[in-house]
Amino acid sequence: MVSPANWAVAQPVTVNLSSFGFPPGQVDLPSNVFYISSDLLAIYFDRGEATDAPQQNNHPRPHAFLILVFNKKGQVLAQQTIYGFPKALDIKAGPDDGIIVGREGSMSFYGADLLLRRSMPLASNATGVSYDRRWNQLAVETIDDASQSRTVNLLDGVTLKPLESFTLPERVPFITGNREIAYTVGGDCRYSTRILSNERSWNALRGLPTCGFIAFTDDETLAYAFEQQLYLVSHLGKRISRQTIPAFDQMNLPSFNGISNDGSRVAIWVWKRRLIRKQGEYPEYREVFVYDLHSHARVFSHPLITGTAASALSLDGKQLVTIDDGLLSFYSLP
């Protein structure tokens, strides 16, 4: 294990986002950051109601979301404003080193220059879209209220050809792998995870406490968290590694925050409660950790102090970018 004292992380490059209208001090602002290629990343944030948008029949106006594309040195290469409602809009990394925007009735594909490339219709009951570059795989979620179920349709990112379709309970958390999916139904952590796959059997994991899953690291391995430990196991049930998550003060289950293209490095974040809280300060904060799964080392950790914060791991696992207190920061990792 690499100790924090031995980390050789240079001072980050920072960009003050206030010059782009990023509102300071706002808690839980709809925003995020993600890499779209080896050299480019995108951020977006909600700039509030679009006052120039028409308002009909007393319905709320859509919000204006600013999307910015940066290179790894912090230079802005493109920007674009799109419109939508915060709870009905997905802005994420997409195929061809671009961005996908999912909203009611359609999914749009933008290039790194933020120019529209193509669109495809979405069913009226579609509730979410995402893309995994490692497998060039789109995921489109739909909800069936009558059966209280959710269907996840996996598509080829280039041809949009259907690959797989899985049905799971409506409100359970899930992750996608290469033509497979894992979700947890709650209850006893040792028996609550379901892995649906037509590619291979995961039956050997039955009975393992895998409900705190993080990600499929490749076709045959799964990373999950349990009792402040990060585990890597094969589909045959073999434990490959175990590493400590140093977050003992009322830590919630970690959330996946990025993985390198080769699956060797993974970033996670956890909510931690402040032991000493200043007046007006958000009661919890996030801390992000980066692990090297091959060397069994935790190579970086960093607290994110504000209520609105985000982070992402680069595709080669050598850079972490964060949004915190209105600053976009680029950390080079050892």
C-alpha positions as a LaTeX table, in Angstrom:
\begin{tabular}{lrrr}
\hline
Residue & $x$ (\AA) & $y$ (\AA) & $z$ (\AA) \\
\hline
Met1 & 0.00 & 0.00 & 0.00 \\
Val2 & 1.34 & 3.43 & $-0.94$ \\
Ser3 & 1.14 & 5.78 & 2.03 \\
Pro4 & $-0.13$ & 9.36 & 1.61 \\
Ala5 & 3.27 & 10.71 & 2.62 \\
Asn6 & 4.84 & 9.07 & $-0.41$ \\
Trp7 & 2.39 & 10.37 & $-2.99$ \\
Ala8 & 4.08 & 12.61 & $-5.53$ \\
Val9 & 1.16 & 14.69 & $-6.79$ \\
Ala10 & 2.08 & 18.08 & $-8.24$ \\
Gln11 & 0.03 & 21.19 & $-7.62$ \\
Pro12 & $-3.07$ & 20.99 & $-9.81$ \\
Val13 & $-3.88$ & 23.19 & $-12.76$ \\
Thr14 & $-7.06$ & 25.10 & $-11.85$ \\
Val15 & $-9.75$ & 26.94 & $-13.78$ \\
Asn16 & $-12.13$ & 29.34 & $-12.02$ \\
Leu17 & $-15.57$ & 28.45 & $-13.35$ \\
Ser18 & $-17.19$ & 31.65 & $-12.09$ \\
Ser19 & $-16.17$ & 33.35 & $-15.34$ \\
Phe20 & $-18.56$ & 30.93 & $-17.12$ \\
Gly21 & $-21.43$ & 31.65 & $-14.74$ \\
Phe22 & $-20.91$ & 28.74 & $-12.32$ \\
Pro23 & $-22.89$ & 29.85 & $-9.24$ \\
Pro24 & $-20.80$ & 29.83 & $-6.04$ \\
Gly25 & $-22.08$ & 28.26 & $-2.83$ \\
Gln26 & $-25.10$ & 26.47 & $-4.32$ \\
Val27 & $-25.76$ & 23.03 & $-2.85$ \\
Asp28 & $-26.55$ & 20.08 & $-5.15$ \\
Leu29 & $-26.33$ & 22.10 & $-8.36$ \\
Pro30 & $-27.07$ & 19.80 & $-11.33$ \\
Ser31 & $-23.56$ & 19.46 & $-12.76$ \\
Asn32 & $-20.90$ & 16.89 & $-13.62$ \\
Val33 & $-17.51$ & 16.32 & $-15.23$ \\
Phe34 & $-16.41$ & 13.38 & $-17.41$ \\
Tyr35 & $-13.72$ & 12.47 & $-19.92$ \\
Ile36 & $-14.84$ & 12.05 & $-23.53$ \\
Ser37 & $-11.45$ & 10.95 & $-24.94$ \\
Ser38 & $-7.85$ & 10.44 & $-23.87$ \\
Asp39 & $-7.18$ & 14.17 & $-24.12$ \\
Leu40 & $-10.56$ & 15.86 & $-23.68$ \\
Leu41 & $-13.11$ & 16.22 & $-20.91$ \\
Ala42 & $-16.48$ & 17.89 & $-20.62$ \\
Ile43 & $-18.32$ & 19.61 & $-17.80$ \\
Tyr44 & $-21.86$ & 20.88 & $-17.59$ \\
Phe45 & $-23.87$ & 22.82 & $-15.04$ \\
Asp46 & $-27.36$ & 24.24 & $-14.67$ \\
Arg47 & $-27.55$ & 28.01 & $-15.20$ \\
Gly48 & $-31.18$ & 28.16 & $-14.07$ \\
Glu49 & $-34.43$ & 28.88 & $-15.90$ \\
Ala50 & $-34.02$ & 30.04 & $-19.48$ \\
Thr51 & $-35.87$ & 33.36 & $-19.23$ \\
Asp52 & $-35.89$ & 33.74 & $-23.02$ \\
Ala53 & $-37.67$ & 30.40 & $-23.48$ \\
Pro54 & $-41.46$ & 30.54 & $-24.03$ \\
Gln55 & $-43.70$ & 29.56 & $-21.13$ \\
Gln56 & $-46.97$ & 27.83 & $-21.99$ \\
Asn57 & $-50.01$ & 27.00 & $-19.87$ \\
Asn58 & $-48.22$ & 27.91 & $-16.62$ \\
His59 & $-45.68$ & 25.12 & $-17.13$ \\
Pro60 & $-42.16$ & 25.88 & $-15.87$ \\
Arg61 & $-39.59$ & 27.06 & $-18.35$ \\
Pro62 & $-36.74$ & 24.72 & $-19.26$ \\
His63 & $-33.33$ & 25.33 & $-17.75$ \\
Ala64 & $-30.23$ & 26.39 & $-19.66$ \\
Phe65 & $-27.30$ & 23.98 & $-19.26$ \\
Leu66 & $-23.84$ & 25.13 & $-20.28$ \\
Ile67 & $-21.51$ & 22.42 & $-21.63$ \\
Leu68 & $-17.78$ & 23.11 & $-21.85$ \\
Val69 & $-15.07$ & 20.96 & $-23.43$ \\
Phe70 & $-11.51$ & 21.28 & $-22.07$ \\
Asn71 & $-8.20$ & 19.73 & $-22.97$ \\
Lys72 & $-6.11$ & 18.15 & $-20.19$ \\
Lys73 & $-4.25$ & 21.44 & $-19.70$ \\
Gly74 & $-7.42$ & 23.29 & $-18.74$ \\
Gln75 & $-7.95$ & 25.17 & $-22.02$ \\
Val76 & $-11.52$ & 25.62 & $-23.29$ \\
Leu77 & $-12.02$ & 24.20 & $-26.78$ \\
Ala78 & $-15.80$ & 24.39 & $-27.21$ \\
Gln79 & $-18.95$ & 25.47 & $-25.41$ \\
Gln80 & $-22.66$ & 25.09 & $-26.06$ \\
Thr81 & $-25.92$ & 25.78 & $-24.23$ \\
Ile82 & $-28.70$ & 23.22 & $-24.34$ \\
Tyr83 & $-32.15$ & 23.34 & $-22.77$ \\
Gly84 & $-34.06$ & 20.84 & $-20.69$ \\
Phe85 & $-35.54$ & 20.09 & $-17.29$ \\
Pro86 & $-33.02$ & 19.07 & $-14.61$ \\
Lys87 & $-34.78$ & 15.83 & $-13.66$ \\
Ala88 & $-35.41$ & 14.79 & $-17.27$ \\
Leu89 & $-32.04$ & 15.40 & $-18.87$ \\
Asp90 & $-28.95$ & 13.17 & $-19.19$ \\
Ile91 & $-25.64$ & 14.66 & $-20.36$ \\
Lys92 & $-22.89$ & 12.04 & $-20.53$ \\
Ala93 & $-19.87$ & 10.79 & $-22.48$ \\
Gly94 & $-20.84$ & 9.21 & $-25.79$ \\
Pro95 & $-19.50$ & 7.34 & $-28.82$ \\
Asp96 & $-16.84$ & 8.72 & $-31.17$ \\
Asp97 & $-15.19$ & 10.80 & $-28.42$ \\
Gly98 & $-18.33$ & 12.88 & $-28.09$ \\
Ile99 & $-21.30$ & 13.53 & $-25.84$ \\
Ile100 & $-24.83$ & 12.14 & $-25.65$ \\
Val101 & $-27.81$ & 14.19 & $-24.48$ \\
Gly102 & $-30.93$ & 12.27 & $-23.52$ \\
Arg103 & $-34.22$ & 14.07 & $-23.01$ \\
Glu104 & $-37.90$ & 13.43 & $-23.55$ \\
Gly105 & $-38.38$ & 11.64 & $-26.85$ \\
Ser106 & $-34.83$ & 11.68 & $-28.21$ \\
Met107 & $-31.14$ & 11.04 & $-27.70$ \\
Ser108 & $-28.71$ & 13.38 & $-29.45$ \\
Phe109 & $-25.07$ & 12.72 & $-30.32$ \\
Tyr110 & $-22.60$ & 15.62 & $-30.28$ \\
Gly111 & $-18.98$ & 15.68 & $-31.36$ \\
Ala112 & $-16.14$ & 17.05 & $-29.24$ \\
Asp113 & $-16.77$ & 20.39 & $-30.99$ \\
Leu114 & $-20.32$ & 20.24 & $-29.51$ \\
Leu115 & $-21.90$ & 20.24 & $-32.95$ \\
Leu116 & $-24.87$ & 17.92 & $-33.40$ \\
Arg117 & $-23.98$ & 14.76 & $-35.34$ \\
Arg118 & $-27.19$ & 12.70 & $-35.25$ \\
Ser119 & $-30.25$ & 11.88 & $-33.17$ \\
Met120 & $-32.41$ & 8.87 & $-32.47$ \\
Pro121 & $-35.93$ & 8.68 & $-31.04$ \\
Leu122 & $-36.54$ & 7.41 & $-27.53$ \\
Ala123 & $-39.71$ & 5.80 & $-26.23$ \\
Ser124 & $-41.96$ & 8.00 & $-24.11$ \\
Asn125 & $-41.18$ & 5.83 & $-21.07$ \\
Ala126 & $-37.38$ & 6.14 & $-21.44$ \\
Thr127 & $-35.88$ & 7.46 & $-18.21$ \\
Gly128 & $-32.10$ & 7.36 & $-18.66$ \\
Val129 & $-29.23$ & 6.87 & $-21.11$ \\
Ser130 & $-25.54$ & 6.09 & $-20.60$ \\
Tyr131 & $-22.52$ & 4.90 & $-22.57$ \\
Asp132 & $-19.55$ & 2.68 & $-21.73$ \\
Arg133 & $-16.54$ & 3.34 & $-23.95$ \\
Arg134 & $-14.76$ & 0.14 & $-23.00$ \\
Trp135 & $-17.39$ & $-1.92$ & $-24.81$ \\
Asn136 & $-18.77$ & 0.78 & $-27.14$ \\
Gln137 & $-22.13$ & 0.12 & $-25.55$ \\
Leu138 & $-25.14$ & 2.38 & $-25.04$ \\
Ala139 & $-27.68$ & 1.67 & $-22.32$ \\
Val140 & $-31.26$ & 2.99 & $-22.56$ \\
Glu141 & $-33.57$ & 2.58 & $-19.56$ \\
Thr142 & $-37.35$ & 2.38 & $-19.81$ \\
Ile143 & $-39.94$ & 2.10 & $-17.05$ \\
Asp144 & $-43.17$ & 0.10 & $-16.99$ \\
Asp145 & $-45.27$ & 1.58 & $-14.20$ \\
Ala146 & $-47.89$ & $-1.15$ & $-14.45$ \\
Ser147 & $-45.44$ & $-3.93$ & $-13.60$ \\
Gln148 & $-43.13$ & $-1.66$ & $-11.56$ \\
Ser149 & $-40.20$ & $-2.89$ & $-13.61$ \\
Arg150 & $-37.34$ & $-1.33$ & $-15.52$ \\
Thr151 & $-35.87$ & $-2.58$ & $-18.80$ \\
Val152 & $-32.26$ & $-1.83$ & $-19.72$ \\
Asn153 & $-31.62$ & $-2.12$ & $-23.46$ \\
Leu154 & $-27.97$ & $-2.39$ & $-24.50$ \\
Leu155 & $-27.10$ & $-1.05$ & $-27.98$ \\
Asp156 & $-23.98$ & $-0.94$ & $-30.12$ \\
Gly157 & $-22.61$ & 2.60 & $-29.87$ \\
Val158 & $-21.93$ & 2.92 & $-33.61$ \\
Thr159 & $-24.69$ & 1.00 & $-35.37$ \\
Leu160 & $-27.30$ & 1.36 & $-32.58$ \\
Lys161 & $-28.03$ & $-2.32$ & $-33.12$ \\
Pro162 & $-29.65$ & $-4.01$ & $-30.09$ \\
Leu163 & $-27.25$ & $-6.23$ & $-28.15$ \\
Glu164 & $-29.11$ & $-7.38$ & $-25.04$ \\
Ser165 & $-32.18$ & $-6.50$ & $-23.02$ \\
Phe166 & $-32.64$ & $-7.12$ & $-19.29$ \\
Thr167 & $-35.60$ & $-6.53$ & $-16.98$ \\
Leu168 & $-35.14$ & $-5.69$ & $-13.30$ \\
Pro169 & $-37.14$ & $-4.07$ & $-10.50$ \\
Glu170 & $-38.05$ & $-0.44$ & $-11.10$ \\
Arg171 & $-36.04$ & 1.41 & $-8.44$ \\
Val172 & $-32.93$ & $-0.67$ & $-7.82$ \\
Pro173 & $-29.37$ & 0.58 & $-8.43$ \\
Phe174 & $-27.50$ & $-1.22$ & $-11.19$ \\
Ile175 & $-24.29$ & $-1.26$ & $-13.21$ \\
Thr176 & $-23.68$ & $-2.52$ & $-16.73$ \\
Gly177 & $-20.90$ & $-4.71$ & $-18.06$ \\
Asn178 & $-20.15$ & $-6.12$ & $-21.50$ \\
Arg179 & $-23.63$ & $-7.35$ & $-22.46$ \\
Glu180 & $-24.46$ & $-7.97$ & $-18.80$ \\
Ile181 & $-25.91$ & $-6.15$ & $-15.83$ \\
Ala182 & $-25.72$ & $-6.31$ & $-12.03$ \\
Tyr183 & $-28.23$ & $-4.91$ & $-9.56$ \\
Thr184 & $-29.06$ & $-5.20$ & $-5.88$ \\
Val185 & $-32.49$ & $-5.75$ & $-4.37$ \\
Gly186 & $-31.66$ & $-4.75$ & $-0.79$ \\
Gly187 & $-32.04$ & $-6.84$ & 2.33 \\
Asp188 & $-29.26$ & $-9.24$ & 3.30 \\
Cys189 & $-26.15$ & $-7.92$ & 1.58 \\
Arg190 & $-24.80$ & $-11.43$ & 1.17 \\
Tyr191 & $-27.66$ & $-12.52$ & $-1.04$ \\
Ser192 & $-29.08$ & $-9.34$ & $-2.57$ \\
Thr193 & $-27.00$ & $-8.98$ & $-5.76$ \\
Arg194 & $-28.28$ & $-10.32$ & $-9.08$ \\
Ile195 & $-26.04$ & $-10.55$ & $-12.15$ \\
Leu196 & $-27.79$ & $-11.09$ & $-15.47$ \\
Ser197 & $-25.62$ & $-12.33$ & $-18.31$ \\
Asn198 & $-25.92$ & $-14.49$ & $-21.40$ \\
Glu199 & $-22.13$ & $-14.48$ & $-21.77$ \\
Arg200 & $-20.96$ & $-16.29$ & $-18.63$ \\
Ser201 & $-22.11$ & $-17.60$ & $-15.27$ \\
Trp202 & $-21.67$ & $-15.56$ & $-12.09$ \\
Asn203 & $-23.23$ & $-18.18$ & $-9.81$ \\
Ala204 & $-19.97$ & $-18.57$ & $-7.88$ \\
Leu205 & $-20.56$ & $-15.12$ & $-6.34$ \\
Arg206 & $-23.77$ & $-16.18$ & $-4.61$ \\
Gly207 & $-23.43$ & $-15.62$ & $-0.89$ \\
Leu208 & $-20.66$ & $-13.00$ & $-1.21$ \\
Pro209 & $-21.56$ & $-9.54$ & 0.21 \\
Thr210 & $-21.43$ & $-7.88$ & $-3.21$ \\
Cys211 & $-24.27$ & $-5.37$ & $-2.74$ \\
Gly212 & $-21.79$ & $-2.48$ & $-2.64$ \\
Phe213 & $-20.66$ & $-3.10$ & $-6.20$ \\
Ile214 & $-18.56$ & $-0.51$ & $-8.00$ \\
Ala215 & $-18.01$ & $-1.69$ & $-11.59$ \\
Phe216 & $-17.24$ & $-4.54$ & $-13.93$ \\
Thr217 & $-13.50$ & $-4.04$ & $-14.42$ \\
Asp218 & $-13.41$ & $-6.35$ & $-17.45$ \\
Asp219 & $-15.54$ & $-9.11$ & $-18.95$ \\
Glu220 & $-14.90$ & $-11.51$ & $-16.07$ \\
Thr221 & $-14.22$ & $-9.46$ & $-12.91$ \\
Leu222 & $-16.30$ & $-7.31$ & $-10.59$ \\
Ala223 & $-15.20$ & $-4.68$ & $-8.07$ \\
Tyr224 & $-17.38$ & $-4.22$ & $-4.99$ \\
Ala225 & $-17.17$ & $-2.65$ & $-1.53$ \\
Phe226 & $-18.08$ & $-4.08$ & 1.86 \\
Glu227 & $-17.23$ & $-2.87$ & 5.38 \\
Gln228 & $-14.61$ & $-0.31$ & 4.28 \\
Gln229 & $-12.89$ & $-2.75$ & 1.92 \\
Leu230 & $-12.66$ & $-2.69$ & $-1.87$ \\
Tyr231 & $-12.66$ & $-6.19$ & $-3.38$ \\
Leu232 & $-11.93$ & $-7.49$ & $-6.86$ \\
Val233 & $-13.35$ & $-10.94$ & $-7.67$ \\
Ser234 & $-13.60$ & $-13.10$ & $-10.78$ \\
His235 & $-16.85$ & $-14.56$ & $-12.08$ \\
Leu236 & $-15.57$ & $-17.90$ & $-10.73$ \\
Gly237 & $-15.63$ & $-16.47$ & $-7.20$ \\
Lys238 & $-11.85$ & $-16.09$ & $-6.81$ \\
Arg239 & $-10.76$ & $-13.06$ & $-4.79$ \\
Ile240 & $-8.11$ & $-11.19$ & $-6.77$ \\
Ser241 & $-7.42$ & $-8.31$ & $-4.39$ \\
Arg242 & $-8.63$ & $-6.47$ & $-1.30$ \\
Gln243 & $-7.82$ & $-2.87$ & $-0.37$ \\
Thr244 & $-8.86$ & $-0.62$ & 2.51 \\
Ile245 & $-11.18$ & 2.35 & 2.08 \\
Pro246 & $-10.04$ & 4.73 & 4.86 \\
Ala247 & $-13.42$ & 6.24 & 5.64 \\
Phe248 & $-14.65$ & 5.08 & 8.99 \\
Asp249 & $-16.91$ & 7.92 & 10.16 \\
Gln250 & $-20.40$ & 6.82 & 9.14 \\
Met251 & $-19.33$ & 5.99 & 5.60 \\
Asn252 & $-22.05$ & 5.24 & 3.08 \\
Leu253 & $-21.44$ & 2.66 & 0.38 \\
Pro254 & $-18.96$ & 4.06 & $-2.16$ \\
Ser255 & $-20.05$ & 5.17 & $-5.61$ \\
Phe256 & $-18.23$ & 4.43 & $-8.84$ \\
Asn257 & $-16.43$ & 7.51 & $-10.18$ \\
Gly258 & $-14.48$ & 6.27 & $-13.19$ \\
Ile259 & $-12.27$ & 3.49 & $-14.47$ \\
Ser260 & $-9.28$ & 3.46 & $-16.79$ \\
Asn261 & $-9.73$ & 1.90 & $-20.22$ \\
Asp262 & $-7.55$ & $-1.07$ & $-19.29$ \\
Gly263 & $-9.46$ & $-1.65$ & $-16.03$ \\
Ser264 & $-6.33$ & $-1.26$ & $-13.89$ \\
Arg265 & $-7.36$ & 1.90 & $-12.03$ \\
Val266 & $-10.68$ & 2.78 & $-10.49$ \\
Ala267 & $-11.93$ & 5.92 & $-8.76$ \\
Ile268 & $-14.64$ & 5.90 & $-6.10$ \\
Trp269 & $-16.11$ & 8.50 & $-3.78$ \\
Val270 & $-17.84$ & 8.26 & $-0.44$ \\
Trp271 & $-19.95$ & 10.63 & 1.62 \\
Lys272 & $-18.38$ & 11.41 & 4.99 \\
Arg273 & $-19.96$ & 13.37 & 7.83 \\
Arg274 & $-18.12$ & 16.44 & 9.08 \\
Leu275 & $-16.90$ & 16.02 & 12.65 \\
Ile276 & $-16.81$ & 19.80 & 13.12 \\
Arg277 & $-19.34$ & 21.80 & 11.16 \\
Lys278 & $-19.22$ & 25.56 & 10.64 \\
Gln279 & $-22.39$ & 27.62 & 10.48 \\
Gly280 & $-24.06$ & 27.29 & 7.09 \\
Glu281 & $-21.73$ & 24.47 & 6.06 \\
Tyr282 & $-23.09$ & 21.38 & 4.34 \\
Pro283 & $-23.20$ & 18.53 & 6.93 \\
Glu284 & $-21.44$ & 16.01 & 4.69 \\
Tyr285 & $-18.67$ & 16.08 & 2.13 \\
Arg286 & $-17.31$ & 13.69 & $-0.47$ \\
Glu287 & $-13.87$ & 12.15 & $-0.53$ \\
Val288 & $-12.56$ & 10.63 & $-3.72$ \\
Phe289 & $-10.07$ & 7.74 & $-3.83$ \\
Val290 & $-8.09$ & 6.29 & $-6.73$ \\
Tyr291 & $-6.91$ & 2.65 & $-6.57$ \\
Asp292 & $-4.47$ & 0.76 & $-8.75$ \\
Leu293 & $-5.95$ & $-2.74$ & $-8.87$ \\
His294 & $-2.83$ & $-4.36$ & $-10.32$ \\
Ser295 & $-0.32$ & $-3.05$ & $-7.78$ \\
His296 & $-2.89$ & $-3.24$ & $-4.92$ \\
Ala297 & $-2.18$ & 0.40 & $-4.03$ \\
Arg298 & $-4.30$ & 3.40 & $-3.19$ \\
Val299 & $-2.55$ & 6.07 & $-5.21$ \\
Phe300 & $-4.59$ & 9.20 & $-4.39$ \\
Ser301 & $-7.30$ & 10.63 & $-2.20$ \\
His302 & $-8.81$ & 14.09 & $-2.02$ \\
Pro303 & $-11.67$ & 15.67 & $-0.04$ \\
Leu304 & $-14.33$ & 17.63 & $-1.92$ \\
Ile305 & $-15.52$ & 20.20 & 0.56 \\
Thr306 & $-18.57$ & 21.82 & $-1.01$ \\
Gly307 & $-22.12$ & 20.55 & $-1.40$ \\
Thr308 & $-21.77$ & 20.75 & $-5.18$ \\
Ala309 & $-18.75$ & 18.71 & $-6.23$ \\
Ala310 & $-17.78$ & 16.21 & $-8.90$ \\
Ser311 & $-14.74$ & 14.27 & $-10.09$ \\
Ala312 & $-13.65$ & 11.99 & $-12.93$ \\
Leu313 & $-10.73$ & 9.69 & $-13.75$ \\
Ser314 & $-8.96$ & 9.99 & $-17.09$ \\
Leu315 & $-9.07$ & 7.10 & $-19.55$ \\
Asp316 & $-5.40$ & 6.23 & $-18.90$ \\
Gly317 & $-5.85$ & 6.53 & $-15.11$ \\
Lys318 & $-3.12$ & 9.15 & $-14.86$ \\
Gln319 & $-5.22$ & 12.23 & $-14.15$ \\
Leu320 & $-8.10$ & 13.08 & $-11.85$ \\
Val321 & $-10.20$ & 16.16 & $-12.41$ \\
Thr322 & $-12.50$ & 17.67 & $-9.78$ \\
Ile323 & $-15.07$ & 20.43 & $-9.47$ \\
Asp324 & $-15.10$ & 21.90 & $-5.98$ \\
Asp325 & $-15.89$ & 25.37 & $-4.62$ \\
Gly326 & $-16.28$ & 26.67 & $-8.17$ \\
Leu327 & $-12.84$ & 25.47 & $-9.25$ \\
Leu328 & $-12.06$ & 22.92 & $-11.93$ \\
Ser329 & $-8.80$ & 21.23 & $-10.88$ \\
Phe330 & $-6.55$ & 18.85 & $-12.84$ \\
Tyr331 & $-4.43$ & 16.48 & $-10.72$ \\
Ser332 & $-1.60$ & 14.45 & $-12.28$ \\
Leu333 & $-1.47$ & 11.07 & $-10.53$ \\
Pro334 & 1.63 & 9.01 & $-9.71$ \\
\hline
\end{tabular}
